[in-house]
């Protein structure tokens, strides 16, 4: 595998407050050096006999390769983020920023604050789209290897000293302001549109319960904290519940194998939430049975352990 140099995206002579000399030096000596070293390290890795090479050597080269690859990718994104007037994002990206940050101005202030916090240090400030959540997030990465798993950066500000020192010295505030004046929003928006096409990670699907309604532990917690009346039924099997030490605060345990005996104790005018250990079969089967009997019943995804993982309140098992 050989990585190839990407042409300089921005036109250095058009930038406001960032000289061609600064951009040329950055592109040639930093981006170029990272790309050349990336090819060298990749070549070393490909030639290794992994059966006879120590694990430490393989690990060191792999980590260096990851850092260098991220460096080249982020530098390419940085250069392609420049070349506009920076004043106002286009409509689609502006709407997305407003949705996720409250307003464009609030996003701008947060982005700048993260950059100023790295003054005298080094790293990257990124605007990243996270397909899993369908939202944008600002990210402060203190080295090339840091990233949000599955995140897609669409705007990058290089806060390594090499990006500004020969022109701005230690005046990072002026450099950050210059970057913000030169954001090419047309390209940022295009990358956002592309990023939205990336599917989020596939959720857990249980084919046998595909049509059965579920509810998240967070939603159950919100129902309880708001005072909404809800019947929460712990349907962990008896062989498991006999060893249990705690249970959801607000729940009652009922033997799932004897549902016909206790179904009559439930009120049909209040929603029912059932759960088992991990949110698989037993809680689902109980909810399905209750729905067939006319109850507004859902199973809690993730079960007892998902509730504990979000630090939901528990009590001693009764």
N, C-alpha and C positions, 0 to 999 in steps of 0.2 A: 504494500500500500504506500503510495506517495501522495502527499498533500500538495496542492498547487496554490501559488500566490493569487490572491483576489485583487483585481485592479482597484485602485483607490476610488472609492465611490464618490466622495464629495469633491467639489472643485475648490481647491484651497484659496485661490485668488478672490473668490466671492464671499468668503467668510468675514463676519463682522467682529473685529477684535481678536481674531486668531490668524496669525500670519502664515503664509505658505511655508516659511522656514520651520515653524513649530510643527505643522502637519507633516511636512516631508521628513523631518527628523524622526517623528513618532512612527510614521509608516515604515521607513527604511530600517531604522536601528532597533526598534522594539517589536513591532509586528513582524518584520522580516526575520529578526533574530529568533523569535519564538517559533516561526514556521520552519526555519532551517533546523533548529534544534529538535523540533517535533519529528521531522523526517529522519534525523539521525537516530533518535531514540526508538522510533518505530522500526527502523532497519535493524537496530540491535535486538529488539524483541523478536522480530521475525526470524533471526538467525540463531536464536538460542536453542539449545537442546534442553528442553524443560525437564527431561528425565535425569540429566546429570547436573544441571545448574541449581544452585541453592535457592530455596524458596525466598530468602531475603533479597537476592539479586533480582529475581523475577518481580517481586513486590515493589522494589525501589524503582525499577524501570517503568512498571505499569503505572505507578502513582505519578511519576514525572510525565509520562505520556498524557495522562488525564489532565494534569495541570496545564501542560503546553497546548493541548487541544482546546481546552476552555479559553486559554489566553488568545489563541488565534481567532476562535469564534467570536469572542467578546470584542476584540479589536475590530473585526469586520463589521460587527453591529455598531460599534462606536462611530466609525467613519461613515457608515450609512445613516446614522442619526443626524448628521450635520448637513447643512446646505440650504436651510429654510430661514424664515425670519423669526421663528420661535414664538410669535406673539399669540396666536390663537389656534388651538387644535381644530381639525376639521370635525364635521358634525358627528360622525359615528364614533370616533375615538373620544370626542368631548362628552358625548352622552354616556359612554362606558366609564370614563373617569368620574363623571358626576355621580353615576350610580354607585360606584365602589368607594369613592372618597368624600362624597358630599358636594364637592364643587371642584372645578379646575383649579381655582385659587388655592383651595386647601391641599389638593394634590401637590401643587407647585411648591408650597411652603414646606410640606413634609419631605419632598424629594430634595430640596435645597438643604433642609436641616440635616438629613442623612449625609449629604455630601460634605457639609461643613464639619460634621462630627468626625470625618476621616481626615481633616486637615492635619498635616504632619505625620499621618499614617499612610496607609495605602490600601487600595481595594477598588471595588466597583459599586456604583449605585445603578440599580436596574429597575425598570418598570416591566413586570413579568405577568403574563397571563397564565393562570392555572386551570387547565381544562377540567380537573376533578371538581372544582368549585364554581367554574364558569365566571371567574372574576379576576380583576387585576390587583396586583399587590406591589408595593415598593419594597425593594430588597437591598440591604447593605451587605455586600460580600467582601470580607477582609482579605481574601486571596482568590486565586484563579480556580481553585478546586471546589469552592462553595457554590452550591446551586440548590434550587428547590426541585426535588424529584418530580419529574413530569412537567415542570414549569417551562414556559416559552418566553424568554426575554424579548421585548419588542423595542426597548430604548435602553441605551447604555451610556453611562458617564464614567470615564476612566479617571480614577482618583490616585493613580500611581504618580509619583513625582515626575516621571519622564513625560507625562502628558502636558505639563504646564511649566516646569521649572525654568527652562531656558528663556521663557518669555515673561512669566509672571513671578518668578522667584518663589517666595513663601506666601504670596498674596493669592491664596486659593479662593477667596471670596470673589475677586475679580475674574478669575478663571471660570468659576461656576456660573457667574452672571453671563459671561461670554458664551458659554455652552448653551445656556437657556435661550439666549438671543438667536442661536443658530439652529435650533431643532427643526428638522425637516418633517413636519407633521404628516405630510402626504405619505411618506414612506412608513412612518410609525403606524398610521391608520391601516395601510395595506398589510403590514405584518400582523396587526391585530385581527383583521378580517381573515387572514390565512390561519392564524392561531385558533380562531373560533371553529374552524373546520375539523380540528383534531378532536377525536372522540375522547371522553373521559374514561378512566379505568372502568372495566366492566364490573358491575355490582354483583353481589352474590345472588344467584338465581336458583330457586328450588322448583324444578318443573312441576312436581306433584302439587305444589301450592302456589302456582303462578298467578292465579286469580284471587288469592286470598289477601286481604288488606293487612298491611303491617303498620307499625308506629315505632318511631325511634325512641330510645331512652330519654333523649333531650326533650322530646315532645311530651312524654309522660311526666317528666320532672316539671315542665311548665304547667301542665294541667294541675298537678298537685299543689304547686306553689301559688297558683292563682285561686285556689279554693274550689275549683271545679269538681263536682261530684263524679267520681269514677270508681268502678269496681275492679281492683287489681288482684288477679288470681295467680298465685305461685303454683304452677303445675309440674314442678320437678318431680320425677318418678320417686316412689317411696324408697327404693333401694338407694337413691341418692340423697333424698331429703333426711333420711335417718342419720346421715353423717354430717349434715349441714350445720353450720354454727350461726349463720346470719341469713337475713332475708330482707327484701325491699321494705323499707318503712312505709306503711300504708297498705301493704298487701296481706292477704290471708292465704295459707296453703290449703290446697284441696287435692286429693288423690285423683290423678287423671284417669285412673282405671275405674273410678266409681262416679264418673261425671253424672250419670243418670240419677244418682242419689242426691247430689247437691245442686243440680241445675235449678231446682225449684226455689232455692233460697235467694236467687239473684233477682234484682229488679230490672224489668225490661225497659224502663224509662231512663236508665242510666247506662252510659257506655261501659264496656267491659274490656279490660286488657289482660291477656294471658301471657305467661312466659315460662320457659323451662331453663335449662342450664346455659345453653349457648344460642338459643333462638332457632333451633331446627325443628324436628318432627313433633315432639310432644306438645309444645306450646302452640304450634300451627294446627295440629289435629284438634286440640281443645277449642281453639278459636273457630275452626271450621264447624265443629259440632254445635257450638253455641249460635253461630250465624244461621245454621239450618233450622234452629229452634226459634228464630226470630229475634235474636239479640244483636245489638250493635257491637260486635266483638272484633277485636284485632289482636294480633300477636306482637309482642315487643321484639323487634329485631335485635339480635345479639344476646338476648336473654339476660340471666342473672349477672354474668360476668361483664357484659357491656355496661350494665347499670353500675357495677362497682368500678369499672374503668373510668367512668365520668364522675366518680366520687358522689354518686347518688346516695342519699341517706339510707342507712340500713339499721335494723334492730336485731336483737337476739331471735333466733329461730323459735317459733312457738310450736 
